[in-house]
Amino acid sequence: MFSSQRKEISKLKVQPRCWLLLKTLDFYILREFLIHFFVLILLCVILFLMGDVFNDLSDFLKAKAKMSEILTYFLLKQPGNIRFVLPISVLLASMWTMAKFGKNLEVTAMRASGVSLFRCGGSLMIVGLIVTAINIWFNEKLVPQFNREAESVFYVATDNEDKLREARTMLTYRSPDKLRTWLFRSFSAAGEQQQIILKKYRNDRTLEWDIQSKSAVHDPRRGWTFANARITPYTKDGLMPKPSTHYEILIKDSVSLPETPDDILKSIKPKEELSSLDILYLLNKTRNMAPKLKAIYLTIFYNRMAFPWSCFLAVFLGIPLATKNERSGIILAIVSAVLLIVAYYVISMVFVVFGKQQVIPPIVAGLSPTIAFIIFGWYNVLKLRN
């Protein structure tokens, strides 16, 4: 009898695992997720907006700024806020969705129907990848541009145009190899520089010479051309100046002065506002960059590469955690999600600080927290599959 049953069972065809679109299931899960996701995004943006209003509104009111300027400023600030709330919104939305399914035993029904836990969240992972791409775009393009425009609107609306003009014209720059220091009374990213003081140092950091010039122009082929310039050499100890020489026209080629106006403009920006391409450009062009500065740039670059993936990581961690807590209800799942994402942020920031201080290699500081949490999420998925 048993042998005949085994023969009948052996004749049954094993259905292959389906990784393609499950239209009804995927769209049902996606619909529930998007509802929660957009509600959370809206709530988080409102909270950040309230913080911006609390910090900056008084300055606009004192200057009697126009309502259009106030609204424009706060709208320009929102992409920067959304960049930070995307990962936690994705995590909470995925946890909320899967925990709700778990409470109603829908996850159990899905798995009993032969759909794996990993496949249940397939549509959520696709959304996580899309949000990751959006976050990369926000970090690299949208946020720096909108922050600059918001700064301009703020200074103009609060009657601080002179301060804005001064901040954009007066500029001090020190080359990454620490051998040259520039002071521009009036700096232009593409044009003639006015009232320049340039100090050149030897490898032992003693002052070798300085140039004081009325104006200067950079040409990619010829280098820097100084007009009405005076060059003063210094003694070997860098303390005593020697007799100066005046030049109507003084040319320094790109070998002795390799920096360009574009390089200077990029270097004086806050390093966190530079795009990844700008950081790579500075690293590749400056061969003798100071080790500490290079560690800062590399740490920021690797962290910039890893951080947007926290959106995908949020989904990856949310699905098994929500399923694991399906009997405990939604509250415990959401509390677990918040604690987890806070732990991820804290650990990431600590590693970034260690990387900038050269305590650990920059690649480890920038990538390892995200990789570790992805491994943790994958382990939980595999654990719940067994």
C-alpha positions as CSV (number, residue, x, y, z in Angstrom):
1,M,0.0,0.0,0.0
2,F,2.7,2.4,1.0
3,S,4.8,1.5,-2.0
4,S,1.9,2.3,-4.3
5,Q,1.4,5.7,-2.6
6,R,5.1,6.5,-3.0
7,K,4.9,5.6,-6.7
8,E,1.9,7.9,-7.1
9,I,3.7,10.8,-5.3
10,S,6.8,10.3,-7.4
11,K,4.7,10.8,-10.5
12,L,3.6,14.2,-9.4
13,K,5.4,17.0,-11.1
14,V,7.3,19.5,-9.0
15,Q,6.3,23.0,-10.0
16,P,9.4,25.2,-10.5
17,R,9.8,28.3,-8.3
18,C,8.3,31.4,-9.9
19,W,10.4,34.5,-9.8
20,L,8.3,36.4,-12.4
21,L,5.4,38.8,-11.8
22,L,2.6,37.5,-9.6
23,K,0.2,40.2,-10.6
24,T,-2.4,39.9,-7.9
25,L,-0.1,39.3,-5.0
26,D,2.6,41.8,-6.0
27,F,0.2,44.7,-6.8
28,Y,-1.7,44.0,-3.5
29,I,1.5,44.2,-1.5
30,L,2.7,47.2,-3.4
31,R,-0.5,49.1,-3.0
32,E,-0.5,48.6,0.8
33,F,3.2,49.6,1.0
34,L,2.8,52.8,-1.1
35,I,-0.1,54.0,1.1
36,H,2.0,53.7,4.2
37,F,5.1,55.0,2.5
38,F,3.6,58.3,1.3
39,V,1.9,58.9,4.6
40,L,5.2,58.5,6.4
41,I,7.0,60.7,3.9
42,L,4.4,63.4,4.4
43,L,4.6,63.2,8.2
44,C,8.4,63.3,8.2
45,V,8.5,66.2,5.8
46,I,6.0,68.1,8.0
47,L,8.2,67.5,11.0
48,F,11.3,68.7,9.3
49,L,9.5,71.7,7.8
50,M,8.3,72.7,11.3
51,G,12.0,72.6,12.4
52,D,13.0,74.8,9.6
53,V,10.2,77.3,10.3
54,F,11.1,77.4,14.0
55,N,14.8,78.1,13.1
56,D,14.5,80.6,10.2
57,L,11.1,82.2,10.2
58,S,12.0,84.9,12.8
59,D,14.8,86.2,10.5
60,F,12.3,86.6,7.6
61,L,9.8,88.4,9.8
62,K,12.4,90.8,11.2
63,A,13.4,91.7,7.7
64,K,9.7,92.0,6.6
65,A,10.4,89.6,3.7
66,K,7.8,88.9,1.1
67,M,5.6,85.8,1.5
68,S,6.7,84.5,-1.9
69,E,10.4,84.6,-0.7
70,I,9.5,82.8,2.5
71,L,7.6,80.1,0.7
72,T,10.4,79.7,-1.9
73,Y,13.0,79.3,0.7
74,F,11.2,76.6,2.7
75,L,10.3,74.7,-0.6
76,L,14.0,74.8,-1.6
77,K,14.9,73.3,1.8
78,Q,12.7,70.2,1.4
79,P,14.8,68.1,-1.0
80,G,17.5,68.1,1.7
81,N,15.0,67.0,4.3
82,I,13.5,64.3,2.0
83,R,17.0,62.8,1.5
84,F,17.2,62.0,5.2
85,V,13.7,60.7,5.7
86,L,13.6,58.3,2.6
87,P,15.5,55.4,4.3
88,I,13.5,55.5,7.5
89,S,10.2,56.0,5.7
90,V,11.0,52.9,3.5
91,L,11.9,50.9,6.5
92,L,8.8,51.9,8.6
93,A,6.5,51.4,5.6
94,S,7.8,47.9,4.8
95,M,7.6,47.0,8.5
96,W,4.1,48.4,8.8
97,T,3.0,46.6,5.7
98,M,4.5,43.2,6.5
99,A,3.5,43.4,10.2
100,K,-0.1,44.1,9.2
101,F,0.0,41.1,6.9
102,G,1.5,39.0,9.7
103,K,-1.1,40.1,12.2
104,N,-3.9,39.1,9.8
105,L,-2.0,35.8,9.1
106,E,-1.7,36.8,5.4
107,V,2.1,36.1,5.4
108,T,1.4,32.6,6.8
109,A,-1.2,32.1,4.0
110,M,1.3,33.3,1.4
111,R,4.0,31.0,2.6
112,A,1.6,28.1,2.9
113,S,0.8,28.6,-0.8
114,G,4.4,28.0,-1.7
115,V,5.5,31.7,-1.9
116,S,8.8,32.2,-0.1
117,L,9.3,35.0,2.4
118,F,11.9,36.6,0.0
119,R,9.4,36.4,-2.9
120,C,6.7,37.9,-0.7
121,G,8.7,41.1,-0.5
122,G,9.8,41.1,-4.1
123,S,7.8,44.2,-5.1
124,L,9.0,46.0,-2.0
125,M,12.6,45.3,-2.9
126,I,12.1,46.7,-6.4
127,V,10.7,49.9,-4.8
128,G,13.7,49.9,-2.5
129,L,16.0,49.9,-5.5
130,I,14.0,52.7,-7.2
131,V,14.1,54.8,-4.0
132,T,17.9,54.1,-3.7
133,A,18.3,55.6,-7.2
134,I,16.2,58.6,-6.3
135,N,18.3,59.1,-3.2
136,I,21.5,59.0,-5.2
137,W,20.1,61.6,-7.5
138,F,19.1,63.8,-4.5
139,N,22.6,63.5,-3.0
140,E,24.6,64.1,-6.1
141,K,22.5,66.7,-8.0
142,L,19.4,68.1,-6.5
143,V,20.3,68.8,-2.8
144,P,23.5,70.8,-3.4
145,Q,21.8,73.0,-6.1
146,F,18.7,73.6,-4.0
147,N,20.7,74.4,-0.9
148,R,22.7,77.1,-2.8
149,E,19.5,78.6,-4.1
150,A,18.0,78.5,-0.7
151,E,21.0,80.3,0.7
152,S,20.7,83.0,-1.9
153,V,17.0,83.5,-1.2
154,F,17.7,83.7,2.5
155,Y,20.4,86.4,2.2
156,V,18.4,88.5,-0.3
157,A,15.2,88.3,1.6
158,T,16.8,89.2,5.0
159,D,18.7,92.2,3.5
160,N,22.1,90.5,3.7
161,E,23.1,90.7,0.0
162,D,26.4,92.3,1.0
163,K,27.2,89.3,3.2
164,L,26.3,87.0,0.3
165,R,28.4,88.9,-2.2
166,E,31.3,89.0,0.2
167,A,31.0,85.2,0.9
168,R,31.1,84.6,-2.8
169,T,34.0,86.9,-3.7
170,M,36.5,86.8,-0.8
171,L,38.1,83.5,-0.8
172,T,41.1,81.7,0.8
173,Y,42.4,78.5,-0.7
174,R,45.2,76.1,0.4
175,S,46.4,73.5,-2.0
176,P,45.8,69.8,-1.0
177,D,49.6,69.3,-0.8
178,K,49.9,72.2,1.6
179,L,52.5,73.9,-0.6
180,R,50.5,76.9,-1.8
181,T,48.1,79.3,-0.2
182,W,45.9,81.7,-2.2
183,L,44.0,84.8,-1.0
184,F,41.5,86.3,-3.5
185,R,39.9,89.7,-2.7
186,S,37.5,89.0,-5.6
187,F,37.2,85.5,-7.0
188,S,35.3,84.5,-10.1
189,A,34.9,80.9,-11.2
190,A,35.2,81.8,-14.8
191,G,36.9,85.1,-15.3
192,E,39.5,87.5,-14.0
193,Q,40.6,87.3,-10.4
194,Q,41.3,90.6,-8.5
195,Q,43.8,91.4,-5.7
196,I,45.6,88.1,-5.3
197,I,48.2,87.1,-2.7
198,L,49.9,83.8,-3.3
199,K,52.3,82.1,-0.9
200,K,54.5,79.2,-2.1
201,Y,56.1,76.9,0.6
202,R,59.0,74.4,0.4
203,N,58.6,70.8,1.3
204,D,59.7,71.5,4.8
205,R,56.9,74.1,5.0
206,T,59.1,77.1,5.1
207,L,58.0,80.1,2.9
208,E,59.8,80.1,-0.4
209,W,58.2,83.1,-2.2
210,D,55.0,85.1,-2.4
211,I,53.3,87.0,-5.2
212,Q,51.0,90.0,-4.8
213,S,49.1,90.8,-8.0
214,K,46.4,93.2,-9.0
215,S,44.7,90.7,-11.2
216,A,45.2,87.2,-12.6
217,V,43.7,85.0,-15.4
218,H,43.9,81.3,-15.8
219,D,44.4,79.7,-19.3
220,P,44.3,75.9,-19.5
221,R,47.3,75.9,-22.0
222,R,49.5,78.7,-20.5
223,G,48.6,78.4,-16.8
224,W,48.3,81.5,-14.6
225,T,49.0,85.0,-15.9
226,F,49.4,87.7,-13.2
227,A,49.2,91.4,-14.1
228,N,51.0,94.1,-12.2
229,A,52.6,91.5,-10.0
230,R,55.3,91.7,-7.4
231,I,57.2,88.5,-6.4
232,T,59.2,88.4,-3.2
233,P,61.6,85.5,-2.5
234,Y,62.5,84.4,1.1
235,T,65.5,83.1,2.9
236,K,65.9,79.4,3.4
237,D,64.4,79.6,6.9
238,G,61.4,81.3,5.3
239,L,61.5,84.2,7.8
240,M,63.3,87.1,6.0
241,P,62.2,88.5,2.6
242,K,64.7,89.3,-0.1
243,P,64.4,92.2,-2.6
244,S,61.1,92.1,-4.6
245,T,60.8,92.1,-8.3
246,H,58.0,93.9,-10.2
247,Y,56.4,92.4,-13.3
248,E,53.8,93.9,-15.6
249,I,53.1,90.4,-16.8
250,L,54.1,87.2,-14.8
251,I,53.3,83.8,-16.1
252,K,53.4,80.6,-14.0
253,D,52.7,77.4,-15.9
254,S,50.5,74.5,-14.8
255,V,53.4,72.5,-13.4
256,S,54.3,75.1,-10.8
257,L,50.7,76.1,-10.2
258,P,48.4,73.2,-11.1
259,E,45.2,74.4,-9.6
260,T,42.5,75.9,-11.7
261,P,39.6,78.3,-10.7
262,D,37.3,75.3,-10.9
263,D,39.6,73.2,-8.7
264,I,39.7,76.1,-6.1
265,L,35.9,76.5,-6.2
266,K,35.4,72.8,-5.6
267,S,38.0,72.6,-2.8
268,I,36.6,75.4,-0.7
269,K,33.1,74.0,-0.7
270,P,32.1,72.0,2.4
271,K,33.3,68.5,1.6
272,E,29.9,67.0,2.3
273,E,28.4,69.2,-0.5
274,L,30.7,67.9,-3.2
275,S,29.4,65.3,-5.6
276,S,31.1,62.0,-5.8
277,L,32.5,62.9,-9.3
278,D,34.0,66.1,-7.8
279,I,35.7,64.1,-5.0
280,L,37.1,61.6,-7.5
281,Y,38.3,64.5,-9.7
282,L,40.2,66.1,-6.8
283,L,41.7,62.8,-5.7
284,N,42.9,61.9,-9.2
285,K,44.3,65.3,-9.9
286,T,46.1,65.9,-6.6
287,R,48.8,63.3,-6.4
288,N,50.5,64.7,-3.3
289,M,47.4,65.3,-1.3
290,A,48.0,65.3,2.5
291,P,47.1,61.9,4.0
292,K,44.6,63.3,6.4
293,L,42.7,65.3,3.7
294,K,42.8,62.3,1.4
295,A,41.3,60.1,4.2
296,I,38.5,62.6,4.6
297,Y,37.7,62.7,0.9
298,L,37.8,58.9,0.6
299,T,35.7,58.3,3.7
300,I,33.0,60.7,2.4
301,F,33.2,59.1,-1.1
302,Y,32.7,55.6,0.2
303,N,30.0,56.6,2.6
304,R,28.3,58.5,-0.2
305,M,28.3,55.3,-2.3
306,A,26.9,53.2,0.6
307,F,24.4,55.5,2.3
308,P,21.7,55.6,-0.5
309,W,21.6,51.8,-0.3
310,S,20.1,52.2,3.2
311,C,16.7,52.5,1.4
312,F,17.1,49.0,-0.1
313,L,18.6,47.9,3.2
314,A,15.5,49.1,5.0
315,V,13.3,46.8,2.9
316,F,15.8,43.9,3.3
317,L,15.7,44.2,7.1
318,G,12.0,45.1,7.4
319,I,10.6,42.0,5.9
320,P,12.1,39.3,8.2
321,L,11.7,41.5,11.3
322,A,8.1,42.2,10.6
323,T,7.4,38.5,9.9
324,K,9.3,37.5,13.0
325,N,7.2,39.8,15.2
326,E,3.9,38.9,13.4
327,R,2.4,37.5,16.6
328,S,3.4,40.5,18.7
329,G,1.6,43.0,16.5
330,I,2.5,46.1,14.6
331,I,3.8,48.2,17.5
332,L,6.7,45.9,18.4
333,A,7.7,45.6,14.7
334,I,7.8,49.4,14.3
335,V,9.7,49.9,17.5
336,S,12.2,47.3,16.3
337,A,12.5,49.1,13.0
338,V,13.2,52.5,14.6
339,L,15.8,51.0,16.9
340,L,17.5,49.2,14.0
341,I,17.7,52.2,11.7
342,V,18.9,54.4,14.6
343,A,21.6,51.8,15.3
344,Y,22.6,51.8,11.6
345,Y,22.8,55.6,11.5
346,V,24.9,55.9,14.7
347,I,27.3,53.1,13.7
348,S,27.7,54.7,10.2
349,M,28.5,58.1,11.7
350,V,30.9,56.6,14.2
351,F,32.7,54.8,11.4
352,V,32.8,58.0,9.3
353,V,34.5,59.8,12.1
354,F,37.0,57.0,12.6
355,G,37.7,57.0,8.8
356,K,38.3,60.8,8.7
357,Q,40.7,60.5,11.7
358,Q,42.6,57.7,9.9
359,V,41.8,55.3,12.8
360,I,40.4,52.8,10.2
361,P,40.8,52.6,6.4
362,P,38.3,54.9,4.6
363,I,36.8,52.0,2.5
364,V,36.1,50.1,5.8
365,A,34.6,53.3,7.4
366,G,32.4,54.0,4.4
367,L,31.1,50.6,3.3
368,S,31.3,48.2,6.2
369,P,28.2,49.3,8.2
370,T,25.9,48.9,5.2
371,I,27.5,45.6,4.2
372,A,27.2,44.3,7.7
373,F,23.5,45.2,8.0
374,I,22.8,43.7,4.6
375,I,24.4,40.4,5.7
376,F,22.3,40.6,8.9
377,G,19.1,41.0,6.9
378,W,20.1,38.2,4.5
379,Y,20.8,35.9,7.5
380,N,17.3,36.6,8.9
381,V,15.7,35.9,5.6
382,L,17.4,32.5,5.4
383,K,16.7,31.8,9.0
384,L,13.0,32.3,8.6
385,R,12.9,30.3,5.4
386,N,14.0,27.2,7.3
